[in-house]
Amino acid sequence: MTERGIISGYQGSKPREVLMSKERWEELKMSPEQAEMGSTDGE
């Protein structure tokens, strides 16, 4: 998810930050071609 820009990188004991808005997340969920492109890493 870090590579996709959804959450921030590892920062020791600090929690990761959410970088993507809820609206953008909904857009990506609704677009089947985006979902296919994002799953090419075997997840």
mmCIF file of the N, C-alpha and C atoms, coordinates in Angstrom:
data_MODEL
# 
_entry.id   MODEL 
# 
loop_
_atom_site.group_PDB 
_atom_site.id 
_atom_site.type_symbol 
_atom_site.label_atom_id 
_atom_site.label_alt_id 
_atom_site.label_comp_id 
_atom_site.label_asym_id 
_atom_site.label_entity_id 
_atom_site.label_seq_id 
_atom_site.pdbx_PDB_ins_code 
_atom_site.Cartn_x 
_atom_site.Cartn_y 
_atom_site.Cartn_z 
_atom_site.occupancy 
_atom_site.B_iso_or_equiv 
_atom_site.pdbx_formal_charge 
_atom_site.auth_seq_id 
_atom_site.auth_comp_id 
_atom_site.auth_asym_id 
_atom_site.auth_atom_id 
_atom_site.pdbx_PDB_model_num 
ATOM 1   N N  . MET A 1 1  ? 0.815   -1.194  0.000   1.00 0.00 ? 1  MET A N  1 
ATOM 2   C CA . MET A 1 1  ? 0.000   0.000   0.000   1.00 0.00 ? 1  MET A CA 1 
ATOM 3   C C  . MET A 1 1  ? 0.860   1.260   0.000   1.00 0.00 ? 1  MET A C  1 
ATOM 4   N N  . THR A 1 2  ? 2.049   1.150   0.540   1.00 0.00 ? 2  THR A N  1 
ATOM 5   C CA . THR A 1 2  ? 2.963   2.295   0.506   1.00 0.00 ? 2  THR A CA 1 
ATOM 6   C C  . THR A 1 2  ? 3.331   2.636   -0.929  1.00 0.00 ? 2  THR A C  1 
ATOM 7   N N  . GLU A 1 3  ? 3.635   1.613   -1.724  1.00 0.00 ? 3  GLU A N  1 
ATOM 8   C CA . GLU A 1 3  ? 4.021   1.828   -3.129  1.00 0.00 ? 3  GLU A CA 1 
ATOM 9   C C  . GLU A 1 3  ? 2.896   2.447   -3.938  1.00 0.00 ? 3  GLU A C  1 
ATOM 10  N N  . ARG A 1 4  ? 1.666   2.168   -3.560  1.00 0.00 ? 4  ARG A N  1 
ATOM 11  C CA . ARG A 1 4  ? 0.501   2.708   -4.264  1.00 0.00 ? 4  ARG A CA 1 
ATOM 12  C C  . ARG A 1 4  ? 0.107   4.093   -3.776  1.00 0.00 ? 4  ARG A C  1 
ATOM 13  N N  . GLY A 1 5  ? 0.777   4.597   -2.753  1.00 0.00 ? 5  GLY A N  1 
ATOM 14  C CA . GLY A 1 5  ? 0.485   5.930   -2.242  1.00 0.00 ? 5  GLY A CA 1 
ATOM 15  C C  . GLY A 1 5  ? -0.733  5.998   -1.341  1.00 0.00 ? 5  GLY A C  1 
ATOM 16  N N  . ILE A 1 6  ? -1.119  4.835   -0.769  1.00 0.00 ? 6  ILE A N  1 
ATOM 17  C CA . ILE A 1 6  ? -2.279  4.809   0.104   1.00 0.00 ? 6  ILE A CA 1 
ATOM 18  C C  . ILE A 1 6  ? -1.892  5.175   1.532   1.00 0.00 ? 6  ILE A C  1 
ATOM 19  N N  . ILE A 1 7  ? -0.763  4.644   1.996   1.00 0.00 ? 7  ILE A N  1 
ATOM 20  C CA . ILE A 1 7  ? -0.285  4.938   3.343   1.00 0.00 ? 7  ILE A CA 1 
ATOM 21  C C  . ILE A 1 7  ? 1.175   5.367   3.291   1.00 0.00 ? 7  ILE A C  1 
ATOM 22  N N  . SER A 1 8  ? 1.622   6.041   4.349   1.00 0.00 ? 8  SER A N  1 
ATOM 23  C CA . SER A 1 8  ? 3.016   6.492   4.414   1.00 0.00 ? 8  SER A CA 1 
ATOM 24  C C  . SER A 1 8  ? 3.935   5.311   4.730   1.00 0.00 ? 8  SER A C  1 
ATOM 25  N N  . GLY A 1 9  ? 5.229   5.532   4.599   1.00 0.00 ? 9  GLY A N  1 
ATOM 26  C CA . GLY A 1 9  ? 6.212   4.501   4.866   1.00 0.00 ? 9  GLY A CA 1 
ATOM 27  C C  . GLY A 1 9  ? 6.426   4.252   6.347   1.00 0.00 ? 9  GLY A C  1 
ATOM 28  N N  . TYR A 1 10 ? 7.219   3.248   6.638   1.00 0.00 ? 10 TYR A N  1 
ATOM 29  C CA . TYR A 1 10 ? 7.545   2.857   8.004   1.00 0.00 ? 10 TYR A CA 1 
ATOM 30  C C  . TYR A 1 10 ? 8.324   3.964   8.701   1.00 0.00 ? 10 TYR A C  1 
ATOM 31  N N  . GLN A 1 11 ? 7.914   4.299   9.923   1.00 0.00 ? 11 GLN A N  1 
ATOM 32  C CA . GLN A 1 11 ? 8.564   5.368   10.687  1.00 0.00 ? 11 GLN A CA 1 
ATOM 33  C C  . GLN A 1 11 ? 8.820   4.903   12.119  1.00 0.00 ? 11 GLN A C  1 
ATOM 34  N N  . GLY A 1 12 ? 9.390   3.739   12.284  1.00 0.00 ? 12 GLY A N  1 
ATOM 35  C CA . GLY A 1 12 ? 9.662   3.224   13.625  1.00 0.00 ? 12 GLY A CA 1 
ATOM 36  C C  . GLY A 1 12 ? 8.382   2.887   14.361  1.00 0.00 ? 12 GLY A C  1 
ATOM 37  N N  . SER A 1 13 ? 8.252   3.369   15.586  1.00 0.00 ? 13 SER A N  1 
ATOM 38  C CA . SER A 1 13 ? 7.078   3.055   16.407  1.00 0.00 ? 13 SER A CA 1 
ATOM 39  C C  . SER A 1 13 ? 5.877   3.954   16.111  1.00 0.00 ? 13 SER A C  1 
ATOM 40  N N  . LYS A 1 14 ? 6.048   4.943   15.234  1.00 0.00 ? 14 LYS A N  1 
ATOM 41  C CA . LYS A 1 14 ? 4.946   5.844   14.901  1.00 0.00 ? 14 LYS A CA 1 
ATOM 42  C C  . LYS A 1 14 ? 3.963   5.135   13.966  1.00 0.00 ? 14 LYS A C  1 
ATOM 43  N N  . PRO A 1 15 ? 2.670   5.450   14.094  1.00 0.00 ? 15 PRO A N  1 
ATOM 44  C CA . PRO A 1 15 ? 1.693   4.858   13.179  1.00 0.00 ? 15 PRO A CA 1 
ATOM 45  C C  . PRO A 1 15 ? 1.864   5.431   11.769  1.00 0.00 ? 15 PRO A C  1 
ATOM 46  N N  . ARG A 1 16 ? 1.512   4.649   10.785  1.00 0.00 ? 16 ARG A N  1 
ATOM 47  C CA . ARG A 1 16 ? 1.562   5.130   9.403   1.00 0.00 ? 16 ARG A CA 1 
ATOM 48  C C  . ARG A 1 16 ? 0.407   6.086   9.163   1.00 0.00 ? 16 ARG A C  1 
ATOM 49  N N  . GLU A 1 17 ? 0.614   7.022   8.248   1.00 0.00 ? 17 GLU A N  1 
ATOM 50  C CA . GLU A 1 17 ? -0.426  7.992   7.921   1.00 0.00 ? 17 GLU A CA 1 
ATOM 51  C C  . GLU A 1 17 ? -1.167  7.551   6.665   1.00 0.00 ? 17 GLU A C  1 
ATOM 52  N N  . VAL A 1 18 ? -2.458  7.820   6.626   1.00 0.00 ? 18 VAL A N  1 
ATOM 53  C CA . VAL A 1 18 ? -3.258  7.569   5.430   1.00 0.00 ? 18 VAL A CA 1 
ATOM 54  C C  . VAL A 1 18 ? -3.056  8.752   4.499   1.00 0.00 ? 18 VAL A C  1 
ATOM 55  N N  . LEU A 1 19 ? -2.594  8.491   3.280   1.00 0.00 ? 19 LEU A N  1 
ATOM 56  C CA . LEU A 1 19 ? -2.272  9.554   2.328   1.00 0.00 ? 19 LEU A CA 1 
ATOM 57  C C  . LEU A 1 19 ? -3.376  9.776   1.298   1.00 0.00 ? 19 LEU A C  1 
ATOM 58  N N  . MET A 1 20 ? -4.253  8.811   1.123   1.00 0.00 ? 20 MET A N  1 
ATOM 59  C CA . MET A 1 20 ? -5.281  8.888   0.096   1.00 0.00 ? 20 MET A CA 1 
ATOM 60  C C  . MET A 1 20 ? -6.615  9.274   0.729   1.00 0.00 ? 20 MET A C  1 
ATOM 61  N N  . SER A 1 21 ? -7.330  10.176  0.075   1.00 0.00 ? 21 SER A N  1 
ATOM 62  C CA . SER A 1 21 ? -8.637  10.576  0.592   1.00 0.00 ? 21 SER A CA 1 
ATOM 63  C C  . SER A 1 21 ? -9.650  9.451   0.395   1.00 0.00 ? 21 SER A C  1 
ATOM 64  N N  . LYS A 1 22 ? -10.701 9.491   1.190   1.00 0.00 ? 22 LYS A N  1 
ATOM 65  C CA . LYS A 1 22 ? -11.767 8.499   1.066   1.00 0.00 ? 22 LYS A CA 1 
ATOM 66  C C  . LYS A 1 22 ? -12.411 8.581   -0.319  1.00 0.00 ? 22 LYS A C  1 
ATOM 67  N N  . GLU A 1 23 ? -12.551 9.793   -0.840  1.00 0.00 ? 23 GLU A N  1 
ATOM 68  C CA . GLU A 1 23 ? -13.148 9.981   -2.162  1.00 0.00 ? 23 GLU A CA 1 
ATOM 69  C C  . GLU A 1 23 ? -12.309 9.306   -3.251  1.00 0.00 ? 23 GLU A C  1 
ATOM 70  N N  . ARG A 1 24 ? -10.986 9.475   -3.167  1.00 0.00 ? 24 ARG A N  1 
ATOM 71  C CA . ARG A 1 24 ? -10.088 8.860   -4.162  1.00 0.00 ? 24 ARG A CA 1 
ATOM 72  C C  . ARG A 1 24 ? -10.136 7.337   -4.042  1.00 0.00 ? 24 ARG A C  1 
ATOM 73  N N  . TRP A 1 25 ? -10.202 6.836   -2.808  1.00 0.00 ? 25 TRP A N  1 
ATOM 74  C CA . TRP A 1 25 ? -10.287 5.390   -2.586  1.00 0.00 ? 25 TRP A CA 1 
ATOM 75  C C  . TRP A 1 25 ? -11.557 4.836   -3.239  1.00 0.00 ? 25 TRP A C  1 
ATOM 76  N N  . GLU A 1 26 ? -12.680 5.538   -3.069  1.00 0.00 ? 26 GLU A N  1 
ATOM 77  C CA . GLU A 1 26 ? -13.939 5.108   -3.679  1.00 0.00 ? 26 GLU A CA 1 
ATOM 78  C C  . GLU A 1 26 ? -13.832 5.106   -5.200  1.00 0.00 ? 26 GLU A C  1 
ATOM 79  N N  . GLU A 1 27 ? -13.173 6.126   -5.770  1.00 0.00 ? 27 GLU A N  1 
ATOM 80  C CA . GLU A 1 27 ? -12.978 6.181   -7.222  1.00 0.00 ? 27 GLU A CA 1 
ATOM 81  C C  . GLU A 1 27 ? -12.208 4.959   -7.712  1.00 0.00 ? 27 GLU A C  1 
ATOM 82  N N  . LEU A 1 28 ? -11.151 4.600   -7.004  1.00 0.00 ? 28 LEU A N  1 
ATOM 83  C CA . LEU A 1 28 ? -10.341 3.459   -7.409  1.00 0.00 ? 28 LEU A CA 1 
ATOM 84  C C  . LEU A 1 28 ? -11.089 2.145   -7.264  1.00 0.00 ? 28 LEU A C  1 
ATOM 85  N N  . LYS A 1 29 ? -11.909 2.033   -6.236  1.00 0.00 ? 29 LYS A N  1 
ATOM 86  C CA . LYS A 1 29 ? -12.703 0.816   -6.040  1.00 0.00 ? 29 LYS A CA 1 
ATOM 87  C C  . LYS A 1 29 ? -13.719 0.643   -7.156  1.00 0.00 ? 29 LYS A C  1 
ATOM 88  N N  . MET A 1 30 ? -14.243 1.747   -7.684  1.00 0.00 ? 30 MET A N  1 
ATOM 89  C CA . MET A 1 30 ? -15.279 1.689   -8.711  1.00 0.00 ? 30 MET A CA 1 
ATOM 90  C C  . MET A 1 30 ? -14.713 1.449   -10.109 1.00 0.00 ? 30 MET A C  1 
ATOM 91  N N  . SER A 1 31 ? -13.430 1.657   -10.296 1.00 0.00 ? 31 SER A N  1 
ATOM 92  C CA . SER A 1 31 ? -12.807 1.520   -11.609 1.00 0.00 ? 31 SER A CA 1 
ATOM 93  C C  . SER A 1 31 ? -12.139 0.147   -11.744 1.00 0.00 ? 31 SER A C  1 
ATOM 94  N N  . PRO A 1 32 ? -12.731 -0.788  -12.489 1.00 0.00 ? 32 PRO A N  1 
ATOM 95  C CA . PRO A 1 32 ? -12.160 -2.137  -12.597 1.00 0.00 ? 32 PRO A CA 1 
ATOM 96  C C  . PRO A 1 32 ? -10.778 -2.167  -13.233 1.00 0.00 ? 32 PRO A C  1 
ATOM 97  N N  . GLU A 1 33 ? -10.497 -1.296  -14.190 1.00 0.00 ? 33 GLU A N  1 
ATOM 98  C CA . GLU A 1 33 ? -9.178  -1.323  -14.816 1.00 0.00 ? 33 GLU A CA 1 
ATOM 99  C C  . GLU A 1 33 ? -8.094  -0.858  -13.858 1.00 0.00 ? 33 GLU A C  1 
ATOM 100 N N  . GLN A 1 34 ? -8.394  0.068   -12.955 1.00 0.00 ? 34 GLN A N  1 
ATOM 101 C CA . GLN A 1 34 ? -7.428  0.487   -11.944 1.00 0.00 ? 34 GLN A CA 1 
ATOM 102 C C  . GLN A 1 34 ? -7.148  -0.661  -10.979 1.00 0.00 ? 34 GLN A C  1 
ATOM 103 N N  . ALA A 1 35 ? -8.183  -1.402  -10.599 1.00 0.00 ? 35 ALA A N  1 
ATOM 104 C CA . ALA A 1 35 ? -8.005  -2.520  -9.675  1.00 0.00 ? 35 ALA A CA 1 
ATOM 105 C C  . ALA A 1 35 ? -7.105  -3.580  -10.294 1.00 0.00 ? 35 ALA A C  1 
ATOM 106 N N  . GLU A 1 36 ? -7.294  -3.853  -11.585 1.00 0.00 ? 36 GLU A N  1 
ATOM 107 C CA . GLU A 1 36 ? -6.454  -4.841  -12.264 1.00 0.00 ? 36 GLU A CA 1 
ATOM 108 C C  . GLU A 1 36 ? -5.011  -4.372  -12.330 1.00 0.00 ? 36 GLU A C  1 
ATOM 109 N N  . MET A 1 37 ? -4.796  -3.094  -12.610 1.00 0.00 ? 37 MET A N  1 
ATOM 110 C CA . MET A 1 37 ? -3.440  -2.563  -12.706 1.00 0.00 ? 37 MET A CA 1 
ATOM 111 C C  . MET A 1 37 ? -2.734  -2.633  -11.355 1.00 0.00 ? 37 MET A C  1 
ATOM 112 N N  . GLY A 1 38 ? -3.459  -2.397  -10.281 1.00 0.00 ? 38 GLY A N  1 
ATOM 113 C CA . GLY A 1 38 ? -2.876  -2.394  -8.955  1.00 0.00 ? 38 GLY A CA 1 
ATOM 114 C C  . GLY A 1 38 ? -2.556  -3.778  -8.424  1.00 0.00 ? 38 GLY A C  1 
ATOM 115 N N  . SER A 1 39 ? -3.141  -4.822  -9.013  1.00 0.00 ? 39 SER A N  1 
ATOM 116 C CA . SER A 1 39 ? -2.929  -6.172  -8.489  1.00 0.00 ? 39 SER A CA 1 
ATOM 117 C C  . SER A 1 39 ? -1.880  -6.954  -9.257  1.00 0.00 ? 39 SER A C  1 
ATOM 118 N N  . THR A 1 40 ? -1.036  -6.289  -10.021 1.00 0.00 ? 40 THR A N  1 
ATOM 119 C CA . THR A 1 40 ? -0.037  -6.991  -10.814 1.00 0.00 ? 40 THR A CA 1 
ATOM 120 C C  . THR A 1 40 ? 1.149   -7.479  -9.980  1.00 0.00 ? 40 THR A C  1 
ATOM 121 N N  . ASP A 1 41 ? 1.216   -7.085  -8.701  1.00 0.00 ? 41 ASP A N  1 
ATOM 122 C CA . ASP A 1 41 ? 2.343   -7.497  -7.873  1.00 0.00 ? 41 ASP A CA 1 
ATOM 123 C C  . ASP A 1 41 ? 2.065   -8.786  -7.108  1.00 0.00 ? 41 ASP A C  1 
ATOM 124 N N  . GLY A 1 42 ? 0.969   -9.503  -7.458  1.00 0.00 ? 42 GLY A N  1 
ATOM 125 C CA . GLY A 1 42 ? 0.710   -10.797 -6.868  1.00 0.00 ? 42 GLY A CA 1 
ATOM 126 C C  . GLY A 1 42 ? -0.113  -10.780 -5.594  1.00 0.00 ? 42 GLY A C  1 
ATOM 127 N N  . GLU A 1 43 ? -0.650  -9.653  -5.238  1.00 0.00 ? 43 GLU A N  1 
ATOM 128 C CA . GLU A 1 43 ? -1.487  -9.576  -4.039  1.00 0.00 ? 43 GLU A CA 1 
ATOM 129 C C  . GLU A 1 43 ? -2.883  -10.048 -4.317  1.00 0.00 ? 43 GLU A C  1 
# 
